[in-house]
Amino acid sequence: MRAARIHELGSAEAVSIDVVETPSPGADELLISVEAAAVNFPDTLMIAGRYQTKTPLPFVPGHECAGIVTAVGVDVTGFVPGDRVAALAPGAFAEYAVVPESSAIPVPEGVTPAEAAATWVCHLTAYHALRSVAQVEPDDLVLVLGAGGGLGLAAVELAVSLGAKVIAAASSTEKLNAARDRGARHVVDYAGGDLREGIRAAVGPGALQVVIDPVGGRWAEPALRELSWGGRYVTLGYASGEIPSIPLNLVLLKGAIIKGLEIRTFAQHNPVGAARDRAEFTELWSTGRIRPRIHARYPLDDTAAAMTAVASRQSVGKTVIEIVSSESR
């Protein structure tokens, strides 16, 4: 099979398209013929060697894909060859990927492979953050930082579905318009102005119940300062490239709760919440009300270009790699 691979850490230019052996599923695994895979910002950090964990070289990047089950392990009971699935799948930028049965989900009728690949990880991460970690209630004021990216837009859309009032903060008019389209009541351009002033102009000082932050950097502390007493701050990642330092006296004075969410280990540490969230999100997804915004599509041969586009943080929504198996050419 053909696969995008990283042989040395660096920029996206380090990606090469190699011919490697097609993997075989283990006892509790599925082999998926990948039709589409989504590029997420952590993928760009991993190839640069800047992610929280390091992957041994060489490796196939990507963690989110959709396709058709072609083989199943002997212990698999929920899927059969021919099923359409989306999956959290390390090594997604390839013609085939092996994933645990527990990491796959059936794709609802009418959802394209690109839409399925662009939905699963970001939307489920956002749902966990809102539902289990921040415990968002109807009418909560929720600030979403990085609201124009894949995870940010998912958080806006899902917070609205939970009955929250959303303030979307992003760095361009195009991104803010996309957040409005997903239901944000207020928008703040933090590239061209003061974030705290923008929040206060929208909802007043110290009014936020929740902050959802996949960005970090210089925007974290101003957002924390606008929490109401007992507010919840959820850190999801550092797309800005900077891990912020937070003055702990702010947490003390505000009675604030700061929590982190790492999607790869969430189910391990909170299996009950993860199962509930997954069931609720799957039901919501099946209604057709959840649709990702796909910014751009690339073939597998242009994986480096796709990752460069995401690393530049210019994408609005998700960037997708569409894959045609060499066996079907």
Secondary structure, 3 states (H helix, E strand, C coil): CEEEEECCCCCHHHEEEEECCCCCCCCCEEEEEEEEEEECHHHHHHHHCCCCCCCCCCECCCCEEEEEEEEECCCCCCCCCCCEEEEECCCCCECEEEEEHHHEEECCCCCCHHHHHCCHHHHHHHHHHHHHHCCCCCCCEEEEECCCEHHHHHHHHHHHHCCCEEEEEECCHHHHHHHHHCCCCEEEECCCCCHHHHHHHHHCCCCEEEEEECCCHHHHHHHHHCEEEEEEEEECCCCCCCCCCCCHHHHHHHCCEEEECCHHHHHHHCHHHHHHHHHHHHHHHHCCCCCCCEEEEEEHHHHHHHHHHHHCCCCCEEEEEECCCHHHC
